[in-house]
Amino acid sequence: MLFPKFINTKFFLFLFISISSAFILFEKYKPLIYTNFFEEGLPNFSNDYLLRTFFILLTTFIVLIGFIYKKQPESLFLNKKITKIEKYGTLFAISLSILFLLIFLFNTSLFNQLSLEDSLIESCSVFFLLASSFVFAYLAIKKSFALKLSKKIKWSFFLLSIGFFVIGMEEISWFQRVFDFETPATFSDNIQNEFNLHNFETDIVEHIYYFGAFVFLVVTPFIATIKPKLFNTNYLKLLTPRPYIIVIASIASSYNFEMWNSIITQTTFFLAVMILFALAYFSKKRVAKIIISFYIIVLIIQQVLFLNNPLNYDRGWEITEYKEFFIPLAFFVFSLDVFFRISKKVKTD
C-alpha cells in the first residue's frame, strides 16, 4: 500500500513545516514572486526577458532529459487496439484548437465575443466541470458498490466530484448572474464584486489552477510512463490520467498572451512541448507518432501567433477563457475514461 507507508505523524509534520515555510517566504518576497511568477501584461520581448526565456527553456530541457535518461516511455496509447475515446477524443480536441486559432486570425470579433461572461466558451467550461463532477459522484455512489471498491477509491471519487463542482460553481459565481442576487458585504473586496472566492486573489488562484491541472493531467501521466513501478497499485492505476490525455491537456498550455511573462506559464508551455516530443519519439505506434508530431507543430505555431497579434484582443485576457475551456475538457475526458474502464470491468466480472 503506497499511502499508509507515507501518511503518518512525520509526514504531517513535514507537510506543516513545508507549508509554513512557503507562507513565510511568500510574505517576505511577495513583490519578487509576483514579478516573476505571476506577472501579467503585454508579452515582453526585450533582451533581458528573451534571455530569461532562453534559460527557462534550457533548464526545462535539462531537467526533462535528466529524468528520461536511459528510459523509454511507453507508447501514447497503452492498449494494443486504440479505443474510440483515445482516438476521437484526441482528434476532437486538436480540431477544436485549430478552429479557435482560425477564428482568432480571421474573425477576431467572434473570438472575443465567445470569451465573454456567460458566453459559449465559459458555458462549455462549466458544463465539462459539472459533468465531471456528476460522473465521479455516480462512480462513488453506484459503481463503487457494484465493484466493491475500497473506501480510499470511493472517497477519492467523492473528493474529485466535490472539487470539480466547486470549481465549476466558482466559474459562474454560484449562479449569481442567473438568479440576479446582490453580492454580500463580506465579498466587497472581491475584484469583480461577485459572489465567489477566487477573485479575492485572482492572479494567484488562476496560476495555481492552471499549474495544478498541468501537473495532474500532463506531468503525472508522463511520470507514470517513465516509472510505472511508482504507480503499480490498483488505486493509482485507476486515478492516474492515461498518457493520451497529455495531448488533450497540453493544448491549454499554448493559450497564453497576457500571462506569458510569468515563469510558470513559460515553464508549462516548454515542458508540454518537450513531453509531447518525447512521447512522439519513443512511441512505437505510427498513428500516435503522426498525431503527436502534427500537434507539436500546431502547438508552437499557435503560441507564436497568440503572442504576436496583440491587436486581436479587445481586453487582453480573452485567451484565458479558452485555456479554461481546454482544462475542463481534459478533466471531462479523464472522468469518462475512468467511467468506461470501470464499466468494462463490471461487464467482464
N, C-alpha and C positions, 0 to 999 in steps of 0.2 A: 504494500500500500504506500503510495507516494506521499500523500498529505499527512497522515498520522506521524510519519517519521520526522516531519519538519515543524508541524504545528504543536508547539509546546511552550513552556514558560520562557525559554531562551529566545524562541522565535518572536514572541510578542514583545519581549524586552528589546530585542534588536530592532523590531519594527517601530516601537515607540521612540527609541533613540534616533533612528533614521528620520522619522517624520519631524521630530522636534528640531533636529539639526537643520533639516531642509527649510523649516519655517524660519528659524533664526537667520540663516544665511540669506533667505529671500528678503526678509525685512531689512537686513543690513545693506544688501547690494541691490535693492529693488530698482533704482534708476539704471544700473548697468544691465540687469537681467531684462528689464523692459526694452531697452535699446537693442539688445542683441537677439533675444529670444521671442519677443512679442511685438517687434517693430512693424508698423504699418505705414502705408503711404505709397507714393509713386515708386515703381521699381527703380532702384539706384544702380546705375551702370558706370559710376565713377571708377577710377583706377583702384582706389582703396577697396571699394566694395567688390569689384571684379577679382581682386587678389584674394579677398576673404572667401568669395565663392569658389575660387580655384582650390584653396586649402580645404574647404568643406568637401569638395568633390574628391580630392586626393585622400583625405582622411577616411572618408566613407569607403573608398575603393580599397585602401589598405586593410581596414577592419574586416571588410567582407572577404577579401582574398585570404586573410589570416584565418578566418572562420571556416572557409571552404577547403583550405589546403589539404590536398590528397584525399578529398572526399568527393563523391559524385552524388548529387541529388537524384532522387527517384524521378521518374517521368512525371510530367504535369498531371496526366490523367492516370490515376492509380489502377483502375480496372483494365482488364485485357480488352474489353469492349467499352468504347466511350459511351457513357449514358447520355440520354437526351438532355437532362438538366445541365450536364457538363458542357456539352456541345452547344446547345441552343441558348443556354443562359449566358455563356461567354460571348457568343457571336451577337446576341441581342444587346448586351451592354456596350460592346465595342461599336456597334452600329449606331446606337443612341449617341455615343460620344462624338462620332463623326458627324452625325446630324446636327448636334448642338454647335459644333465647330463651324459648319457651313452656314448655319443661321447667324452665328456671331460675325462671320465675314461678309455675308451678303444681305442680311436683314437685321441690322443692329437694333432697330426699334422693337422688333418682335423678341429678340434676345433679351432686351431689358424688360419688356413687359412681362415675359414669362417668369422673371425673377422677382416680381413684386410680391408684397404680402398677400397671402391667401390666393396666390395665382396657381397655375397648373404645377409648376415645379415644386413649390412648397407643399401643396396638397398631396402630391405623389410621395414626397418625402415622409410626410406624416402618415400616409396610408401604409407605406412599407414598414415603418416603425411599429405602428399599431397592429398590423398584420403579423409581424414577427412576434410581438407580444402575445397575440392570440394563439399562434402556433405553439409557442413554448408553454403557455398555460394549458392548452389542450394536451400536450405531451405529458405535462406534470400530473394532470388530473386523470386522464383516461388511459393513455398508453403505458404509463408507469405501472398501473395495476395489472394491465394485460400481460406485461413482460416481467412483472415483479422486480422492477429496477430498485437499486439501492437507494437509501434515503439521501445519500450525497448527490446522486443524479437528480432525484426529484426536487431537492432544494435548489440545485443549480438551475434547473428548468424554471422554477418559480422566480429566482433572482433575475435570470435573464428576462423573463416576462415582465417583471416589475421595472427593470432597468429600461427596456425598450418603451414601455408605457409612459414612464416619467419623461424620457427624452422627447417622445412624440408630443405629449401634452405641453411640455415646456415650449416646444416649437410653435404651438398655436396659442400660447398664453392661457392654457386651460379653458379654451372656448370663450375667452373674454370678448373677442370681437364678434363671435356668433350670438352670444346672449346679451351683449352690449351692457355689461355691468362696469361700474366705476372701479378704478384701481384703489385698493385700500391704502390708508395713510402710511402703513408700515412699509409700503413699497414705493414711497415718494422719492427715494434716492435711486430708483431704477432708471437706467439710462434712457430707456424708451417709454418710461412711465406706464409699464404694462404689468399685469399680474403674472410674473414669472421670476425665477431666481437667477437664471443665467445672465440676465442683463445688469446685474449688480457689478459683475466683473466680466464683461463680455469678451474682451480680448483673451484673458487667461482661460476662461471656460471653453472658448472656441478652440484654442490651441490644444488644450487637454483632450477635448473630444476628438479632434482630428488625429492627434498623435496616438491617443489610446486606441482608436479604431484601426489606425495603421498598424500598430504593434500586434493587435489581436488578429486582424484579417490578412496581413501581409507577412509580417516578421515571424509570427508564431508558426503558421503552416510551413514556412520555408525552413525554420529550425527543425521542424518535425521531419522534413525530407532529408536533412543532413545528419541528424542524430535521432533516428527513430526510436532508439532504446530509451530515450528520455520520456517518450510518450507511449511506452509499451504497456499501458493499462487500459482496460475497457472504458474507464471513465474519461481518460484523456483522448483516447481514440475517437470517442463519440463527440466530445465537446471541442475538439481542435478542428478549426476550419480546414477543409481539404485543399490541396495545392491549387486546383483550378480557380478557387475563389480569389487567389492572389491577383489574377489577371483582372477580374471584375473590380476588386477593391483598389487596385493601383491606379485606376482611371482617375479617382478623386485627387491623387497626388499631383496631377498636372493642371488642375483648375486653380491657378494662382494668378493674382495680379497685385492687389494692394498688400498682401501678406508675404510677397516674395522676399523682401529684405530680411525676414526672420530666419535665423539659423535653423529652427525646427522645420520650417517649410522647405528650405533648400535641401536639408538632410533627407527628409522623407521622399522628395522627388528623385534625388540621385540614387538613393537606396532602392527605390521601387524599380527604376530603370535597370540597375545592376542585378537585382534579384531576378527580374524577368529575363535578362540576358543569360544569367547562369542557368535558369530553367530551360531556355531555348537551346543553349549549347549542349547541355547534358541529356536532354530528353531523347529517348530512342524512338518516339512516335513522330512520324512525319507530319501528321495533322497538327500536333501540338507545336512542333517547330515552326510551321507556317503561321499559325495563329499568333503565337507569341512574337515572332520576328516582325510580322506585319504591324502588330500593335506597338512594339517598341518604337518603330519609326513614327507612327501616328502620335504616340505619347510625346515624343521630343518636339515634333513639328507643332502640335497644338500648344505646347507650353511656350514655345518661342513666339507664336502668333498672339497668344493671350497677353504676353508681356509687352509686345511691341506695337500694340494698337490701342493706346490709351483713349483715343477719341471715340472708340466704340462703346465706351461705358458712359452712362448717364450719372451714376452715383459713385462708381468705383468698386463697390463691394458686390455687384451683381454675381460675379463669378463664384462667390462663396455659397450662394444658393444652389448652384449646380454641383459644387463639391458636396454640399449637404444632401443632394439628391442621390449621388452615387454611393455614398457611405451607407445610407439606409437600404439602398438596393442590394448591396453586398450582404448586409445583415439579413435581409429577407431571403436571399438565395441560400445563405447559410442555414437559416431556420428550416427552409424547405428541404435542404439536403439532409439535415438531421431527421426530419419527419419521414422522408422516404426511406432512409436507412433503417429506421425503427419499424416502419410499416412492413418493409421487406422481411425483417427479422421475425415479425409476428406471423406473416404468411408462411415463412419457412418452418417455424416452430409448429 
